Amino acid sequence: MRTYVVTGGAGFIGSNFVRLALATRPDLQVVNIDLLTYAGNLENLEGIPQAHHTFIRADIADAEAMRRAVPEGADALVNFAAETHVDRSILGPVAFVRTNVLGAQVLLDAAREKNVRRFVQVSTDEVYGSLRPGEPPFTEDRLLAPSSPYAASKAGADLLVLAAHRTYGQDAVITRCSNNYGPYQFPEKLIPLMLSNALEDKPLPVYGDGRQVRDWIHADDHGRAILGAVERGRPGRIYNIGARSERCNIDVVREILRQVGKPDSLIRHVTDRPGHDRRYGIDPRRIEAELGWRPQVPFEEGLALTIRWYREHADWWRRVKDGSYRGFYEKWYGNR
């Protein structure tokens, strides 16, 4: 029986990874650690077989709590836990430094102390900054140039992971992924916000001219790439994860409206975000060549599947939007 420790496993990408890993690795035991801040939601874990899944509510920046939570000799620790919303980082950077930087260091220390075989840091393409029109996509060798407090905190964590590998010989791998979408995404991010607002005939706020370019990847494709990094990645290696699917935000918004049968008149252009990166693009050739990974979900298909999921799970996103999902913690534990 293998054991993976997954931090942030009640969030969007983390919970999708837990589901994917347990569905495809029958010999796997997952220890899921999440503090359940606003973006952590135990409803995201409904239906996961409990015989192979242990949930622990704890703070990754609490060193003593991590010493207790991380099991001795686990096969991997995969760190999804992070504050991720750029707007929130602009309003309150300190929380991002605490969770994303201090939390990463605490986890690195706990993993070494508990003899965890491999540490995987789930990072972001935002550490690279912004691409100019026509500029080649990001490679792993590009200099870091983060634009927001969020991106800077993730870059800081990445440097700590690389330092742990070089200084202590810790087996560590970093993955940097482009924009994710799919089920269970908190509706403050572009696709679920626009989709849920459209379904309720509410205005769709689009920053500036909406011509910001992002490279979109389905959460399941991201999860498969991370499994590859956990199981076959080279120690000390950085792997960019992207689907070669660059699109302007405004085009994504219009496609959502088209698929749900709502008018473009719902779009409202609002003042752009300070320091808003204009374009992200990922060059995934390293992970394709070394780990044999390829994205399996084309954007058009993935967006249609995501729209269907949000239509069928309207109660989920409505509870998130009105805040009532916060009471699910007591309900979840009361049934155990």
N, C-alpha and C positions, 0 to 999 in steps of 0.2 A: 504494500500500500504506500503510495506516494503522498506527501503532504505539501500543499502550497498554502502559504500565508498570503492572503489578499487584503490589503488595506484600502479603505474607501470602497468596499465591495457592496455597499447599499446605494451608491450613486449610479449615475447613468451608465458610464462605460464599465465601471467595476462590476455592476450587477449583470450586465450582458456578458462580461467575461466569465463570471462565476457560472452562469447558466451554460455557456458554451463549453467550458472546461469539464464540468461534471457530465454533460451530455456526451462528450467525445472521449473521456478518459475514465472508464469504469473502475479503475484501480485508484482513483484520486480521492483524497480527503482535503477539503478546503476549510481553513480557519479564517473566518471573515471578520476583520476588525474595522469598525466604523464608529465615529463619534455621534453620528446622526445630527449633524448641523442641518441647516435649512435644506440643503440639497441631498441629504441622505434620507432614504425613504424605505422602510421595511416592507412596504407593499411591493417594492421592486423585487423582493425575494420570495414572494408567494409561489408555492408550488415546487420549490426546490427540495429535493429529497433530503430530509434532515439526517438520515443515517450517514451521509457523506459531507455534511455541512454543519459547522459550528459557528455561531455568531457571538462576537464579544463587542460590547459597547465600550470604547476606550479612545483616548486622545493620543495620537501618534507623537505628540510633542511631550508627553509625560513619560519620562525614562523608566520609572519604576513600573508603571502600568504595562509598558512594552516588554520589560523583562518577564513579567508574569504571563503575558499573552502569547508571546512568540514561543512555540514549542522547540525543544532541543532537537537539533539535527534535521529540521525541516528541509525539504528538497529545494524550495525556492520561497522568496518573499517578493511579491509583486506589488509595488507601491503606486496605487491609483489615487490615494488620499491627497486632496489638494483643494484649496480655494481656487476657482477657475474663472470667475466672471470678470472680464476686464473692467466694466463699469464700476463694479463693487470695489475693485482694487484701486481705482482712481479716487473713490470717496474715502476708503479706509485701508491704506497699504499695510498697516502693522499686522493685521490678521493674516495677510498673505505671507509675510515674512515668517511669522510664527509657525504656521502650518507647513508651508511649502519648503522653507529652508531649515528651520530648527527641527521640524518633524522628520525631514529626510535624514538629518544627521543622527537623530535619536534612533531611527530605524536601522541605519547602517551600524551603529554601535551595538544595538540589540542583536542584529543578525550575526555579527562577528562573535559576540559573547555566547550565543546559542548555537554556534557552528552550523548556521544555515548555509547550504551549499551554494546557492546563487541568489544575488540581489538584482532585481530588475526595476529600474526607475522609468516610470511612464511619464514622458515629457511631452513637449509640444513644438510644432514648427514655429511658434511665435518667438522663440528664443533667437531666431535668425533676423528678426526685424522685417522690413518690407522689401519686396522686389519691384524693380522698375518695369514698365511695359516692355516686352520683348526680351527681358533678361532671363537667362537660363534658370530653371528651378533650383531650389536649395539642395546642395549636397552636404554630406556629413562634415566636410572640411571647411565649410563656410564659417567665417568669424561670427561670434555671437554679437548681436546688436539689438537687444530687446527695447521695445518702445514704451511699454506700460509697466506699472509696478507688478502686475501679475506675471508678465513675461520675464521680467528681471528676477523675480523670486524663483521661477522655474529654472532659469539659467544658473542661478546660484546653487540650486540643488544639484543640477547636473555636474557642476564643477566639484562639489563635495563628493559625488559618486566617483568621478574620475580620480580624485585625490585619494580616496579610500582604496581604489584598485592599485594605484601606483605606490602608495605609502605602505599599505598593509598587505598587499597582494590579495585583497578581497575580490572574489569572483563576482563581478558586477557588469551589467549590461544596461545601456540606455536606449530607449525607443523614443523617437520624435515623430508624432503623427499630425496629419492635417485635420481639418474640421470634420468631426463625426456627426452622424445623424442616425436615427433609428428609434426603437421603442424605449420608453422610460426616460426620455431626455427632459430635464427640468425646463419648464416653459418660460425661461428668461432668455434662452438661446434662439437664434434666428428661426430655424425651421419649426420647432414646436410652438414658438410664440406666434409666428405668422399663421400657422395652421390652426391653432386653437382660436385665435382671434377671428379668423375667417369663418370658422364653423359657427361662431357666435355673432357674426355680422358686425364685428367691432373693427375700428380703424387698425391698419397695419403700419406701425411706425418704422420708417426706413431712414437710416442715417444718410444725410447729405444727398448726393445724386444716386446712391445705390450702386455705383459702378465699382465698388470694392470687389476684388476677385479672391475667391477662396477655392481650395482644392478639397472636394467633398469625398468622404469615404464612409461606408456603412459600418456601424459598430461591430457587426459580426466579422467583417473582413479585418478590422483592427484587432479584434480578439484572436483571430487565427494567426495574425502576425506576431502578437505577443507570445502566444503559445510556442511559436517557432523560436523566438528569442530565448524563452525560458529553457527550452529543451535542446536547442542546437546552436544557439548564439555563441560567439567567441568572447571570452572574458575581456573586458575593457573596451568592447566594441560599441559603437553608436550605429543604430539602424533607423534610417528615415522610412516612414510608412506613409504611402500615398497611393491614390488610385488613378493618377493622371486625369483628373476630372475637374479642371478649373472652370469656374463659372462666376459671373457677376451676381452679386446678391439680388439685384433687382430682377434679374432673369429667373432666379430661383423663386422669388416671391410671386412673380407673375405665373410661373408654372404651377405653384401651389393653388393659386386662385383659379387657374384654368381647370385643374383636376377636381376641385371641389365645387365648380360651377358658380363662382362668385365674381363680381365685377372688379376691374382694376381701380375703380373709383374708391375702393376701400383703402388704397395706399395713401399714406400721409408722409411726406418727406419732412424730417425733423433735423434740427441742428446736429451737425456731425460730432462724433466723439472726439475729445482732445487726443492728438497724437495717433489718430486712427491709421493703421497700416493699410496701404492701398492694395497690395497683392501678396498672396502666399502661393507657392507652388512647390511641390515635393518631387525630387528625383529619387525613386525607389530602387534604383538598379542594384545597390549593394545587397539589400535584403532579398531581392529576387535571385541574384546570382549565388549568394552564400547559403540561403536557407530555403530556396525553392518556393518562396511564397508568391502568390499572385492574387489580386482582388478577384472575387467571384461574383460580386453584386454590382452590375452596371447602375449608374446613378438613376436613370429613368425608372428602372425596375425597383430599386431600393426606395425611391421617393414614393412610388405608388404603394408599396408594401407598408411604408411608414404612415402614409395618409390613411390607409385602411385600418392600421392598428389604432391610430388616434380616434378614428370614427367609432371603432368597436370598444374602445376603452375611455369613453368620454367621462365616465365617473372618476377614473384615475386622475386625469389632468384637471378636472374641475375641483377635486379635493385638494390638489396641489395649489391651484390658483387661489382658492379661498382659505387655505391654511389648515383645513380640517384633517389633512393627512398626518399632522403632527400627533394626533391622538392615537395613531395606529400602533405606536410602540407598546402602550399598555395592553391593547387588544392582542397584539402578537404574542406577548409574553404570558398574558392571561390564559392563552390556549395551550400552554406548554407546561 
